[in-house]
Amino acid sequence: MTKKKSVIYSLLILSISWLTACGGGGGGSSSSSVVEDIVEDPVIERSSVLGDWQLTDFAPECDEFFLFGNNDSLLIASDQELVLASYTVFENPDGRDELEILVEFDNGLQDCEGDNTDDTGLFLGGIYVEFNGATMTFYDAPQGGELLATFEYFGQRLEELVSPNNALSVVSIDPSSAPEDVLTQFTVTVSYDVSEDLQIRSGFNDIYLQSFSPQNPIDLTAGDSGEVSFVVEGTPYDWGEGNIYYLSVGLYRSNQSVANVIREIELTE
């Protein structure tokens, strides 16, 4: 295993560990082992940093995600940059809780701001966190103060989600297998039947460790139904025993997943 893969694999294990602890599914040698939950398109109310958050400042032009684990680990994926950090939350009964972050690893590649500085060892303190539904905001003071950043909750995307009001299924993926470490184009055909304005997004569990790095999103209008084909590309990696490389296709309302289908991409020599 190369040094690059070793680092990525260790980050994946870290990410999967907290996803599983938080109730997410994943792993296994076939897509049938993926957790499938029936959901009622719930309104998400968050009161903790735990989980997967997308920074709204750069979306949709550039994806930046913060994955807060329940073992005080933080994984940040911003464009080509990967950051591994630890974090601590200090409760404040009289205002916003305080967040401190210590960067332990930075691959030094370009982030969504175009910066490629290696921030290893950087300490960030004095970040104060506020929640409103599925939105998390950072401020520079426990009360009032200046808004620093806004995030939307992305949930746990190793689950298959079924919506009672919006149908989505994968008809075919061509090819259904691909060689390891080779950039491959996949033609995906899906069927859909939606009762509201939604968007089809697709992506892979790629080097950003995200199920969705949206490629060619497709807008749907309430009442639409039928089939559509589109092309996505990814470079399959061998994550190790018990971890699959998969394509994820979902219906999205803003940044909230309404329905999600996962299909394994088999690796060939």
For each residue, the residues with C-beta under 8 A, 3 or more apart:
1: 5 6 9
2: 5 6
3: 6 7
4: 7 8
5: 1 2 8 9 237 238
6: 1 2 3 9 10
7: 3 4 10 11 105 107
8: 4 5 11 12 82 207 209 237
9: 1 5 6 12 13 239 240
10: 6 7 13 14
11: 7 8 14 15 75 82 84 209
12: 8 9 15 16 205 209 239 243
13: 9 10 16 17
14: 10 11 17 18 69 73 75 84
15: 11 12 18 19 67 69 75 209
16: 12 13 19 20 26 27 158 243
17: 13 14 20 21 69 71
18: 14 15 21 22 50 67 69 70 71 73
19: 15 16 22 24 26 156 158
20: 16 17 23 24 25 26
21: 17 18 69 70 71
22: 18 19 50 51 70 156
23: 20 156
24: 19 20 35 156 157 158 159
25: 20 33 34 35 36 158 159 160
26: 16 19 20 34 35 158 243
27: 16 33 242 243 244
28: 32 33 34 242 244
29: 33 242 244
30: 33 244 264
31: 34 244 246 262 263 264
32: 28
33: 25 27 28 29 30
34: 25 26 28 31 158 159 160 246 262
35: 24 25 26 158 159 160
36: 25 159 160 162
37: 159 160 161 162
38: 162 164
39: 42 161 162 163
40: 164
41: 163 164 165 166 253 258
42: 39
43: 133 134
44: 133 134 153 155 256
45: 133 134
46: 51 131 133 134 135 136 153
47: 131
48: 51 131
49: 53 68 87 89 99 129 136
50: 18 22 68 69 70
51: 22 46 48 67 68 153 154 155 156
52: 65 66 67 68 153 154 155 156 157
53: 49 65 66 67 68 136 151 152 153 154
54: 59 63 64 65 151 152 154 255
55: 58 59 64 65 66 78 112 149 150 151
56: 59 150 151 152 255
57: 64 112 149 150
58: 55 61 62 63 64 78 112 113
59: 54 55 56 62 63 64 255
60: 63 214 217
61: 58
62: 58 59 78 79 112
63: 54 58 59 60 77 78 79 112 208 210 213 214
64: 54 55 57 58 59 76 77 78 79 111 112
65: 52 53 54 55 76 77 78 154 208 210
66: 52 53 55 74 75 76 151
67: 15 18 51 52 53 74 75 76 77 209
68: 49 50 51 52 53 73 74 87
69: 14 15 17 18 21 50 72 73 74 75
70: 18 21 22 50
71: 17 18 21
72: 69 86 87 88
73: 14 18 68 69 84 85 86 87
74: 66 67 68 69 83 84 85 86 87 101
75: 11 14 15 66 67 69 82 83 84 85 209
76: 64 65 66 67 81 82 83 84 85
77: 63 64 65 67 81 82 83 208 209 210
78: 55 58 62 63 64 65 81 83 111 112 113
79: 62 63 64 109 110 111 112
80: 107 109 110 111
81: 76 77 78 106 107 108 109 110 111 116
82: 8 11 75 76 77 105 106 107 109 207 208 209
83: 74 75 76 77 78 103 105 106 107 119
84: 11 14 73 74 75 76 103 104 105 106
85: 73 74 75 76 101 102 103 104 105
86: 72 73 74 101 102 104
87: 49 68 72 73 74 99 100 101 102
88: 72 99 100
89: 49 97 98 99 129
90: 97 98 99 100
91: 97
92: 95 96 97 98 128 142
93:
94: 142 143
95: 92 128 142 143
96: 92 128 129 130 139 141 142 143
97: 89 90 91 92 128 129
98: 89 90 92 125 126 127 128 129 142
99: 49 87 88 89 90 127 128 129 138
100: 87 88 90 123 124 125 127
101: 74 85 86 87 123 124 125 127
102: 85 86 87 121 122 123 124
103: 83 84 85 106 119 120 121 122 123 124
104: 84 85 86 120
105: 7 82 83 84 85 120
106: 81 82 83 84 103 117 118 119 120 122
107: 7 80 81 82 83
108: 81 116 117 118
109: 79 80 81 82 116
110: 79 80 81 114 115 116
111: 64 78 79 80 81 114 115 116
112: 55 57 58 62 63 64 78 79
113: 58 78
114: 110 111
115: 110 111
116: 81 108 109 110 111
117: 106 108
118: 106 108
119: 83 103 106 122
120: 103 104 105 106
121: 102 103
122: 102 103 106 119
123: 100 101 102 103
124: 100 101 102 103 127
125: 98 100 101
126: 98 140
127: 98 99 100 101 124 138 139 140 148
128: 92 95 96 97 98 99 138 139 140 141 142 145
129: 49 89 96 97 98 99 136 137 138 139
130: 96 136 137 139
131: 46 47 48 135 136 137
132: 135 137
133: 43 44 45 46
134: 43 44 45 46 152 153 255 256
135: 46 131 132 150 151 152 153
136: 46 49 53 129 130 131 150 151 152 153
137: 129 130 131 132 147 148 149 150 151
138: 99 127 128 129 147 148 149 150 151
139: 96 127 128 129 130 142 144 145 146 147 148
140: 126 127 128 145 146 148
141: 96 128 144 145 146
142: 92 94 95 96 98 128 139 145
143: 94 95 96
144: 139 141
145: 128 139 140 141 142
146: 139 140 141
147: 137 138 139 150
148: 127 137 138 139 140
149: 55 57 137 138
150: 55 56 57 135 136 137 138 147
151: 53 54 55 56 66 135 136 137 138
152: 53 54 56 134 135 136 254 255 256
153: 44 46 51 52 53 134 135 136 255 256
154: 51 52 53 54 65 157 212 255 257
155: 44 51 52 159 256 257
156: 19 22 23 24 51 52 159
157: 24 52 154 210 211 212 248 250 257 260
158: 16 19 24 25 26 34 35 211 262
159: 24 25 34 35 36 37 155 156 260
160: 25 34 35 36 37 260 261 262
161: 37 39 250 257 258 259 260
162: 36 37 38 39 259
163: 39 41 166 167 168 251 258 259
164: 38 40 41
165: 41 195 196
166: 41 163 192 193 194 195 196 198 251 258 259
167: 163 191 192 193 194 259
168: 163 190 191 192 200 249 250 251 259 260 261
169: 190 191 192 261
170: 173 188 189 190 249 261 263
171: 189 190 191 227
172: 187 188 189
173: 170 176 186 187 188 189 247 263 265
174: 186 187
175: 178 184 186
176: 173 265 266
177: 265 266 267 268
178: 175 182 184 186 236 265 266 267 268
179: 182 184 236 267 268 269
180: 236 237 238 267 268 269
181: 235 236 237
182: 178 179 235 236
183: 233 234 235
184: 175 178 179 233 234 235 236
185: 231 232 233
186: 173 174 175 178 231 232 233 234 247 265
187: 172 173 174 229 230 231
188: 170 172 173 202 229 230 231 232 247 249
189: 170 171 172 173 227 228 229
190: 168 169 170 171 200 227 228 249 261
191: 167 168 169 171 225 226 227
192: 166 167 168 169 200 220 224 225 226 227 228 251
193: 166 167 224 225
194: 166 167 197 198 220 221 222 223 224 225 251
195: 165 166 222 223
196: 165 166 222 253
197: 194 219 220 221 222 253
198: 166 194 220 251 252 253 258
199: 217 218 219 220 251 252 253
200: 168 190 192 217 218 220 228 230 249 250 251 252
201: 212 214 215 217 249 250 252
202: 188 212 214 215 216 230 232 247 248 249 250
203: 206 210 211 212 213 214 215 232 234 247 248
204: 211 213 232 234 236 245 246 247 248 265
205: 12 209 210 211 239 244 245 246 248
206: 203 209 210 213 234 235 237
207: 8 82 235 237
208: 63 65 77 82 213
209: 8 11 12 15 67 75 77 82 205 206
210: 63 65 77 157 203 205 206 213
211: 157 158 203 204 205 246 248 260 262
212: 154 157 201 202 203 248 250
213: 63 203 204 206 208 210
214: 60 63 201 202 203 217
215: 201 202 203 232 233
216: 202 230 231 232
217: 60 199 200 201 214 252
218: 199 200 228 230
219: 197 199
220: 192 194 197 198 199 200 224 251
221: 194 197 224
222: 194 195 196 197
223: 194 195
224: 192 193 194 220 221
225: 191 192 193 194
226: 191 192
227: 171 189 190 191 192
228: 189 190 192 200 218
229: 187 188 189
230: 187 188 200 202 216 218
231: 185 186 187 188 216
232: 185 186 188 202 203 204 215 216 247
233: 183 184 185 186 215
234: 183 184 186 203 204 206 247 265
235: 181 182 183 184 206 207
236: 178 179 180 181 182 184 204 245 265 267
237: 5 8 180 181 206 207 245
238: 5 180 245 267
239: 9 12 205 243 244 245
240: 9 243
241:
242: 27 28 29
243: 12 16 26 27 239 240
244: 27 28 29 30 31 205 239 264 265
245: 204 205 236 237 238 239 264 265 267
246: 31 34 204 205 211 262 263 264 265
247: 173 186 188 202 203 204 232 234 262 263 265
248: 157 202 203 204 205 211 212 260 261 262
249: 168 170 188 190 200 201 202 260 261 263
250: 157 161 168 200 201 202 212 257 258 259 260 261
251: 163 166 168 192 194 198 199 200 220 257 258 259 260
252: 198 199 200 201 217 255 256 257 258
253: 41 196 197 198 199 256 258
254: 152
255: 54 56 59 134 152 153 154 252
256: 44 134 152 153 155 252 253
257: 154 155 157 161 250 251 252 260
258: 41 161 163 166 198 250 251 252 253
259: 161 162 163 166 167 168 250 251
260: 157 159 160 161 168 211 248 249 250 251 257
261: 160 168 169 170 190 248 249 250
262: 31 34 158 160 211 246 247 248
263: 31 170 173 246 247 249
264: 30 31 244 245 246
265: 173 176 177 178 186 204 234 236 244 245 246 247
266: 176 177 178
267: 177 178 179 180 236 238 245
268: 177 178 179 180
269: 179 180
